[in-house]
């Protein structure tokens, strides 16, 4: 088989690269995907009860990148959706991220937007050099809110104390001195009207794009002729673990369908201190689907399973640097995405990265 380009992985990074190459350059592209579906972790499907679920946990699209939003809008219409999350603390459901409403409900206060800044400043811990996620939280909200909201959730999510994790983990969680209880405040937010899988199918709908599912690329790559390989899989696997296996955090998803129309007050409810799971998602509250039943998903973080989250510690960043040195020597292989670059990306971030890489490395 002969192709101009071969892409390993049919997630958002691989699909974006394939779509650009096929439509902009009119070149043949082969996508090789080890799973039995396209879309990567944004894949959604209808379960046996006819309820649309996100098979790999909730995915909410949000961005301030107008170009990325308009790019995806070519492949889907959007349901307006402003994500709101509740957190179960001390027997109460409080809004997340931390806002005026969060503090007032948690401490039974009536602070204004102006007073909340002073409230948090008085509790913040003065830390000379912020090095870890624990430092981030303590320097912003102090001990009590750190213990109630951040500490145990982070331990469940990552399996280690926040003091061992990079600052990026907790830095992603906003803290607002206002009453905006939306989880994200990006300009563009929404859910694909017909689901992420349909959006991904539209991205791949080009005669120049061929897709091979249920296939490990190493089993077939020797029999394929190509000019450029675009790799979105784990970097350590590409190099046969020559510098050791990189650590990833995985999740066990446990779905339950209940014979009632609603299960909880919000699409997502976090449980930082209670139970072994970190959160419960109720999919109908994400998708606007009407159904007399409802399906929820409980998430149990674990060490073994699909590699979802690169491990944000100094040790593994240094280990990845050994692979990065190898990657920089490659001439005919491009590495892109969360696994290949060993870094966390939101959906808009990985699309932005793919568009930029296409323009810089392929559409010269």
C-alpha positions as CSV (number, residue, x, y, z in Angstrom):
1,X,0.0,0.0,0.0
2,X,1.2,3.5,-0.8
3,X,0.2,6.7,1.0
4,X,1.7,10.2,1.2
5,X,0.9,10.2,4.9
6,X,0.3,7.7,7.6
7,X,-1.3,8.8,10.9
8,X,-1.1,6.6,14.0
9,X,-4.2,7.3,16.1
10,X,-7.7,8.5,15.2
11,X,-8.2,10.9,18.0
12,X,-8.7,14.6,17.6
13,X,-5.0,15.3,16.8
14,X,-4.9,12.5,14.1
15,X,-8.3,13.4,12.6
16,X,-7.4,17.1,12.4
17,X,-4.1,16.4,10.6
18,X,-5.9,13.9,8.3
19,X,-8.7,16.3,7.4
20,X,-6.3,19.2,6.6
21,X,-4.0,17.0,4.5
22,X,-6.9,15.4,2.6
23,X,-8.9,18.6,2.0
24,X,-6.2,21.3,1.7
25,X,-3.5,19.2,-0.1
26,X,-5.7,16.6,-1.7
27,X,-3.3,13.9,-0.6
28,X,-4.0,10.3,0.4
29,X,-3.9,9.6,4.2
30,X,-4.1,6.3,6.1
31,X,-5.1,6.4,9.7
32,X,-4.2,3.4,11.8
33,X,-6.1,3.0,15.0
34,X,-5.8,0.3,17.7
35,X,-9.3,0.8,19.1
36,X,-12.5,-0.3,17.3
37,X,-13.6,3.3,16.7
38,X,-12.5,6.7,15.8
39,X,-12.6,9.8,18.0
40,X,-10.1,8.7,20.7
41,X,-11.3,9.7,24.1
42,X,-14.1,11.9,22.9
43,X,-15.9,8.9,21.4
44,X,-19.6,8.7,22.4
45,X,-22.2,6.1,21.7
46,X,-25.7,5.0,22.5
47,X,-26.0,2.3,25.3
48,X,-28.5,-0.5,25.4
49,X,-31.1,1.8,26.7
50,X,-30.7,4.3,23.9
51,X,-29.0,6.9,26.1
52,X,-26.0,8.8,24.6
53,X,-23.0,8.4,26.8
54,X,-19.4,9.6,26.7
55,X,-17.5,6.3,26.8
56,X,-14.3,7.8,28.3
57,X,-15.8,10.3,30.7
58,X,-17.4,13.7,30.2
59,X,-16.0,15.9,27.5
60,X,-17.2,19.6,27.3
61,X,-15.9,21.7,24.5
62,X,-14.7,25.2,25.5
63,X,-12.3,27.6,24.0
64,X,-11.3,31.3,23.5
65,X,-9.7,30.3,20.2
66,X,-12.1,31.6,17.6
67,X,-10.3,29.8,14.8
68,X,-10.5,26.4,16.5
69,X,-14.2,27.0,17.2
70,X,-15.0,27.9,13.6
71,X,-12.8,25.0,12.4
72,X,-14.9,22.4,14.4
73,X,-18.1,24.2,13.5
74,X,-17.6,23.0,9.9
75,X,-18.2,19.5,11.2
76,X,-20.9,20.0,13.8
77,X,-23.7,22.3,15.0
78,X,-23.6,23.1,18.7
79,X,-25.9,23.0,21.6
80,X,-25.2,26.0,23.9
81,X,-23.9,24.5,27.1
82,X,-22.5,26.2,30.1
83,X,-20.9,23.6,32.3
84,X,-21.6,23.7,36.0
85,X,-20.1,21.4,38.6
86,X,-21.1,20.7,42.2
87,X,-18.8,19.3,44.9
88,X,-20.0,17.3,47.9
89,X,-18.4,18.8,51.0
90,X,-19.5,18.5,54.6
91,X,-22.9,17.3,53.6
92,X,-23.5,20.1,51.2
93,X,-23.4,20.4,47.4
94,X,-21.3,23.6,46.7
95,X,-20.4,25.1,43.3
96,X,-17.0,24.5,41.8
97,X,-14.7,26.3,41.0
98,X,-14.4,28.4,44.1
99,X,-16.5,31.6,43.8
100,X,-18.4,33.9,46.2
101,X,-21.3,31.3,46.1
102,X,-18.9,28.5,47.1
103,X,-17.5,30.2,50.1
104,X,-20.9,31.6,51.3
105,X,-22.6,28.2,51.1
106,X,-19.7,26.3,52.7
107,X,-19.2,28.7,55.6
108,X,-22.8,30.0,55.9
109,X,-21.7,33.5,55.1
110,X,-23.1,36.4,53.0
111,X,-19.9,37.9,51.5
112,X,-20.0,40.2,48.5
113,X,-17.7,40.0,45.5
114,X,-15.4,42.6,47.1
115,X,-15.3,40.8,50.5
116,X,-14.3,37.5,49.0
117,X,-10.9,38.7,47.9
118,X,-10.1,39.8,51.5
119,X,-11.5,36.5,52.8
120,X,-9.2,34.4,50.6
121,X,-6.2,36.7,51.2
122,X,-6.5,36.3,54.9
123,X,-6.4,32.5,54.6
124,X,-3.8,32.2,51.9
125,X,-0.4,30.9,53.1
126,X,2.7,33.0,52.1
127,X,5.0,30.6,50.3
128,X,8.4,31.8,49.1
129,X,8.6,29.5,46.1
130,X,5.5,27.8,44.7
131,X,6.8,24.4,43.4
132,X,4.0,21.9,43.8
133,X,0.2,21.7,43.4
134,X,-0.1,21.8,47.2
135,X,1.8,25.1,47.2
136,X,-0.6,26.5,44.6
137,X,-3.7,25.7,46.6
138,X,-2.3,26.9,49.9
139,X,-1.0,30.1,48.4
140,X,-4.5,30.9,47.0
141,X,-7.0,29.5,49.5
142,X,-5.3,28.4,52.7
143,X,-5.4,25.2,54.7
144,X,-9.1,24.7,55.3
145,X,-10.3,25.0,51.7
146,X,-7.3,23.0,50.6
147,X,-8.2,20.2,53.0
148,X,-12.0,20.3,52.1
149,X,-11.8,20.6,48.4
150,X,-8.4,19.9,46.8
151,X,-6.2,17.5,48.9
152,X,-8.2,14.3,48.9
153,X,-9.6,14.7,45.4
154,X,-6.1,15.1,44.1
155,X,-4.9,12.1,46.0
156,X,-7.7,10.0,44.6
157,X,-7.1,11.3,41.1
158,X,-3.3,10.8,41.0
159,X,-2.6,8.3,43.8
160,X,0.0,10.6,45.3
161,X,0.0,13.6,47.6
162,X,-0.4,17.0,45.9
163,X,3.0,18.0,47.2
164,X,4.5,15.5,44.8
165,X,2.7,16.9,41.7
166,X,3.6,19.7,39.3
167,X,2.0,23.1,39.8
168,X,0.0,22.6,36.6
169,X,-2.5,20.1,38.2
170,X,-4.2,22.5,40.5
171,X,-3.4,25.7,38.6
172,X,-5.9,24.6,35.9
173,X,-8.7,25.0,38.5
174,X,-9.9,28.7,38.5
175,X,-10.7,30.7,41.6
176,X,-13.0,33.6,41.0
177,X,-13.9,36.7,43.1
178,X,-17.3,36.8,41.6
179,X,-20.6,34.9,41.4
180,X,-19.9,33.2,38.1
181,X,-20.5,29.5,38.9
182,X,-19.7,28.2,35.4
183,X,-16.8,25.8,35.4
184,X,-15.3,27.5,32.4
185,X,-15.6,31.1,31.4
186,X,-14.4,30.7,27.8
187,X,-16.1,32.7,25.1
188,X,-17.1,29.6,23.0
189,X,-18.7,26.7,24.9
190,X,-21.0,23.9,23.7
191,X,-21.7,20.3,23.0
192,X,-21.9,18.8,19.5
193,X,-25.6,18.6,18.6
194,X,-25.4,15.1,17.4
195,X,-22.4,14.0,19.5
196,X,-18.7,13.9,19.2
197,X,-18.6,10.7,17.2
198,X,-20.7,12.2,14.5
199,X,-18.5,15.3,14.4
200,X,-15.4,13.0,14.1
201,X,-17.1,11.0,11.3
202,X,-17.7,14.3,9.4
203,X,-14.0,15.2,9.8
204,X,-13.0,11.9,8.3
205,X,-15.5,12.1,5.5
206,X,-13.1,12.4,2.5
207,X,-12.2,9.9,-0.2
208,X,-8.6,10.6,0.5
209,X,-8.8,9.3,4.0
210,X,-8.7,5.6,4.7
211,X,-9.0,4.2,8.2
212,X,-7.8,0.9,9.6
213,X,-9.3,0.0,13.0
214,X,-8.4,-2.7,15.5
215,X,-4.8,-2.5,14.4
216,X,-1.5,-1.9,16.1
217,X,0.5,0.1,13.7
218,X,3.7,-1.9,14.4
219,X,2.0,-5.0,12.9
220,X,1.5,-3.4,9.5
221,X,3.8,-0.4,9.1
222,X,6.5,-2.5,7.4
223,X,4.1,-3.3,4.6
224,X,3.1,0.4,3.9
225,X,4.9,2.9,1.8
226,X,4.7,6.5,2.9
227,X,6.6,9.8,3.0
228,X,5.6,11.1,6.4
229,X,4.4,9.4,9.6
230,X,2.3,11.4,12.1
231,X,2.3,9.7,15.5
232,X,-0.2,10.4,18.2
233,X,0.4,7.3,20.4
234,X,2.6,7.0,23.5
235,X,6.2,8.1,22.9
236,X,7.7,5.3,25.0
237,X,5.9,2.7,23.0
238,X,7.2,4.2,19.7
239,X,10.8,3.7,21.0
240,X,10.1,0.2,22.5
241,X,10.5,1.6,26.0
242,X,14.3,2.1,25.6
243,X,14.3,4.7,28.3
244,X,11.7,2.9,30.5
245,X,7.9,3.1,30.6
246,X,6.4,6.5,31.3
247,X,3.7,6.7,34.0
248,X,0.1,7.4,33.1
249,X,-3.0,7.6,35.3
250,X,-5.9,5.7,34.1
251,X,-9.6,5.6,35.0
252,X,-12.1,2.8,35.4
253,X,-15.5,4.0,34.3
254,X,-18.6,2.3,35.9
255,X,-21.9,3.1,34.2
256,X,-25.3,2.7,35.9
257,X,-28.7,3.2,34.3
258,X,-31.5,4.2,36.6
259,X,-35.3,4.0,36.1
260,X,-35.9,7.7,36.7
261,X,-35.5,10.8,34.6
262,X,-33.0,12.6,36.8
263,X,-30.3,11.3,39.2
264,X,-28.5,14.4,40.5
265,X,-28.7,18.2,40.5
266,X,-25.8,18.9,38.1
267,X,-24.2,17.2,35.1
268,X,-21.1,16.5,37.2
269,X,-20.8,16.1,41.0
270,X,-17.4,15.8,42.5
271,X,-16.7,13.8,45.7
272,X,-13.4,14.8,47.1
273,X,-13.7,13.3,50.5
274,X,-16.4,10.6,50.3
275,X,-16.4,7.3,48.4
276,X,-13.6,5.8,46.2
277,X,-14.8,7.5,43.0
278,X,-13.9,11.1,42.2
279,X,-17.1,12.2,40.5
280,X,-20.4,11.1,39.0
281,X,-21.5,12.3,35.5
282,X,-25.1,12.2,34.4
283,X,-24.9,12.2,30.6
284,X,-28.4,13.5,29.8
285,X,-27.6,16.7,31.5
286,X,-24.7,17.2,29.1
287,X,-26.5,16.2,25.9
288,X,-30.0,17.5,26.4
289,X,-31.4,14.1,25.5
290,X,-34.9,13.4,26.7
291,X,-35.4,9.9,28.0
292,X,-37.5,8.3,30.8
293,X,-34.3,6.7,32.2
294,X,-30.9,8.2,33.0
295,X,-27.3,6.8,32.8
296,X,-24.6,7.9,35.2
297,X,-20.9,7.2,35.2
298,X,-18.7,6.8,38.3
299,X,-14.9,7.4,37.8
300,X,-12.4,5.3,39.8
301,X,-8.8,6.5,39.0
302,X,-6.2,3.8,38.8
303,X,-2.7,3.0,37.7
304,X,-3.4,0.2,35.1
305,X,-5.5,0.5,32.0
306,X,-5.7,3.0,29.1
307,X,-3.1,5.8,29.4
308,X,-5.3,8.9,30.0
309,X,-3.2,11.4,31.9
310,X,0.6,11.9,31.7
311,X,2.0,11.9,35.2
312,X,2.9,15.4,36.2
313,X,6.0,14.9,38.4
314,X,9.6,16.0,38.0
315,X,10.7,12.4,37.8
316,X,8.6,11.5,34.8
317,X,9.2,14.9,33.1
318,X,12.9,14.1,33.2
319,X,12.3,10.6,31.9
320,X,10.3,12.0,29.0
321,X,13.1,14.4,28.2
322,X,15.2,11.4,27.2
323,X,12.5,10.5,24.7
324,X,12.2,14.1,23.6
325,X,15.9,14.0,22.6
326,X,15.1,11.1,20.3
327,X,12.0,12.8,18.9
328,X,14.0,15.9,17.9
329,X,16.3,13.7,15.8
330,X,13.4,12.3,13.7
331,X,13.2,13.6,10.1
332,X,10.2,11.8,8.7
333,X,8.0,11.4,11.9
334,X,5.9,14.1,13.6
335,X,4.8,13.6,17.2
336,X,1.6,15.3,18.3
337,X,-0.9,14.9,21.1
338,X,-1.3,14.2,24.8
339,X,0.5,10.8,24.6
340,X,3.1,11.6,22.0
341,X,4.1,14.8,23.7
342,X,3.5,13.6,27.3
343,X,1.5,16.6,28.3
344,X,-2.1,17.5,29.1
345,X,-4.2,19.1,26.4
346,X,-7.8,20.2,26.4
347,X,-9.7,19.5,23.2
348,X,-9.2,23.0,21.8
349,X,-5.5,22.8,22.7
350,X,-4.8,19.7,20.7
351,X,-6.8,21.0,17.7
352,X,-4.8,24.2,17.9
353,X,-1.6,22.2,18.0
354,X,-2.6,20.1,15.0
355,X,-3.6,23.1,12.9
356,X,-0.3,24.8,13.7
357,X,1.8,21.7,13.0
358,X,0.0,21.2,9.7
359,X,0.8,24.8,8.6
360,X,4.4,24.7,9.9
361,X,5.5,21.2,8.9
362,X,3.3,20.0,6.1
363,X,1.6,22.9,4.2
364,X,4.9,24.7,3.7
